[in-house]
Amino acid sequence: MPRDLHTGDVAERVAALNARYKHHSATAVLEHALNDADLGRVALVSSFGAESVVLLHLVSVLAPETPVLFVDTRMLFKETLEYQRELAEKLALCDIRTIRAHPKKVEFDDPDGTLHQFSTDSCCNIRKVEPLERALKDFDGWITGRKRFQNSDRGTIDFFENEGDFRIKVNPLAHWGREDLEEYMVENRLPRHPLVAKGYPSIGCAPCTSPVKPGEDPRAGRWRGQSKTECGIHFINGQAVRQTKDNAL
């Protein structure tokens, strides 16, 4: 279970962490925050998607014992599953935990595997949100790969976010641009997700992810034709977790 930190409520700790690491780099945020009493026990949540290797590599270098939670919705591309196995071996990550929905829950709510055709939100909730929430109950916070450039909803992301006054979200790459990610992957000779070369700059579940045409937004292939832009793991009470402009760095 998460430890009793005795250092104030989540909002106070988030404010303190953002002030403490305001001018730090992504590496410094990870290196110091992982041992900061105000943060507590954390896990890295990774989709092993198009850009995931950057954060996975940073964690493997700085704290390879950090638990890595991988949500297998059982609707992922086979390439994603192969990539996950490749990175686990190459980066020597010590504690990768594969998270899945309870089979009985899926059998009851989505017996024929077609729920995504009628309600993508319900499908994401069953296969991703609920299993991850269950896995995160043992942690005080979690590390994500969210970045400000990805879409307008993420434009004011800070290094640390208050998640519903009960957990802290850590976004070490919040200020990185696409060129920073590319440079890091090239310099460290990191393997790319095989679907990137096939026109998938953002990768989720196979039924709800399509290739992106030149000039389109990189996330245009996610839930194409719908207003949906997030799977739901960054939502609290149905609302996307955001920081106000006043709190933006």
N, C-alpha and C positions, 0 to 999 in steps of 0.2 A: 504494500500500500504506500501511497505518497507519504513522505515524512511530514511531521508537524513542524513547520518552519519557524513559527513564533516571530515572524518579521513583518507583521502587518498584513492587510488584505491584499488580494491580487492586484487591484488597481494601484495601490501604493508601491508594490514591488515592481510592477511594470514601469511606472514612472521613474523609479529609482534606477532600474536597469537601463532604460533609454537615456537617461541623463548621464549615467556612468560610462556608457559605451557609444555615446553620440558621435564621436569623431574617430571611432575605431574602424578597422577594415573587417571584411567578412571573416578572415582567418582569426583575427584577434577576438572578435565577438564569440566565435566558436571556442577558441582555446581557453579564454577566461570565463565565459559564461557557463561552460559545462562544469566548472568547479565553483560557481558562485552560489553562496547559500541562499540568495534571494530567488534563484531559479529553481533549485531543488533537483529532483530526479527527472531526467528527460530521455525521450527516445526520438530517433529520426524516423519520420514517416516518408517512405519513398515509393513512387509508382514504377520506378525503373523505366521511366519514359525517355523522351528525346533529350532532355537536359539534365536528367537525374545524376548522371555520372560525376558531374562537378561537385555536388555536395557530398555524394558518397565517397569520392576520393578525398576531399578535405577531412571528413570524419575518419576515414581509414588511416590518415596520416596523424591526426591530432589525438584521436581517442577511439581506436578500433574496437574497443570493448562496448561502445555505445550500442544499445539495442536498436536494431533496424526493423521497423514494422512494414511489411509488404502485404498489401491487401490484394489477394487473388480472388477476383469476382467470378472466376470460372467462365468469363466471357472475354478474356484478354486475347490479344493476338498471340499466336504460337511464337512469333519472333520476340515478343516481350518476355515470355517465360524462358526462352533460350538465353536472352540477354541478361536476365536476372541471374541465371546460373553462371554465366560467363563472368559477370562482375563480382559475384560472391567469391569466386575462386581467384580472380585476378587481383582483387583488392584485399583479399584475406580478411574480410569482415568477420568478426568473431561471434556475433549474436544476431543473426537474421531470423526473424519470426514471421512465418507466413500466416496471414490472418484470413479466414474465410467465414462466410455466413453459415449459420447452423443449417444443416441439410433439411431438417424438418420444417424450418421456417421457409426455406426456398420451395420445398415441395408443396407447402400449403398455399403460399402467396403467388408462386410462379411455376405451377406444375408442368407446363409445356414450354417454358423458356421464352415466352413471347411478350412478357410484361413490358419490356422496353419499347415495344411497338405502340403501346397504348398509354403508358405513363412512365416516362424516363425518370421522373423524380422518385416514384415508388420503387423502381428497379434499383436506382442508385442507393436509396435508403436501405433496402433489404441487403444488397450485396456489398455495399461499401461503408455507408455511414454507421449503421448499427454495429457491424463487426469491429470497425475501428474504434468506436466509442467504448466498446467492451474492452478492447485491448489497452486503451489509454487510461483506464481507471486506476492502473497501478503507477501512474506517472503524474508529476506536478506540472509538466510542460512537454511540448513536442516541437521538433525542428522541422520546418517545411522549406520547400524550394521556391516559395512565392516571391515574385519580383514585381516591382512597380510598373515596368514597361509592358507587362503581359496584357492588360486591358484596363479600361477606365475605372472599374471597380477596385483595382489594386493600386491605383495611382498614388495613394498616400500611405502606403504600408511602412511601418516603422520596423526596427530590428525586433522589438518585443511588442506583443499585443495581448490585451486582456480578453481571454475567451470566456465570456459569460460569468466573470467573477469567480471562476472555480479552477481555471488552469491558464498557463501562460503559453503563448505561441511564439516561437523564435524563427525569425526570417533572416538568416545571415546574408543572403544574396539580394536583399530587398533593393539595394541601390545599383546592382549590376545591370548592364545593358546586354543586348544580344552579342555585341562584339566582344565583351568581356568574357562571356561564356565560351565563345568560339576560340578566343586566344588561349584561354586556360586549357581547353581540351587539346588544342594543337601542341602547346608547350609541354604538356604532361603525357602526350601520346596516348590519350584515353580512347578506348573503343566507342564508336558511335552506335546508337540503336539502328539496326539494319533498315528500319522503315523510313528513317530520315531521308535516305538517298532515293526513296520511292515517292517522295512528296508529302510526307507526314511530319511536319515540324512540331506537332502537338499530338500526343498519343494517349488514348484512353481505351475503353472497351471496343472490341472489333465491330459490333453492330452499330455503334454510335459515333464512329470516327471515320472520316473520309479524307482522301488526299486534298491538298490545298493547291490552288492554281497560282501561277506567278502574279504578284500584285495583291493577292488576298491577304487578309489578316492571318497570322500564323495559327490562330485558334479558330479560324473559320470552319475547319473540318470537324470541330467538336459539336455534336448535336445540331448538325447543319439544318437550317430552315426553322429552327426553334429560337425562342428568346432565351432559352437556358444557356448559361455561360459557365456554371460551376456544378460539380457533382453533388455538393451539399456538405462535404466535410469541413468547409470553411464557413458554415452557416451556424448561427445561434438562434434558436426559436424561429427558424425559417428565414432569417435575415442574414445576408452576407456580413461577415465581421469586417468592419472598416474603422479606420482612424479618421478623426476630423482634421480639417486643414490646420487648425490651431496646434494639433499635436504632431503634424508632419515635420520631418527633419528638413 
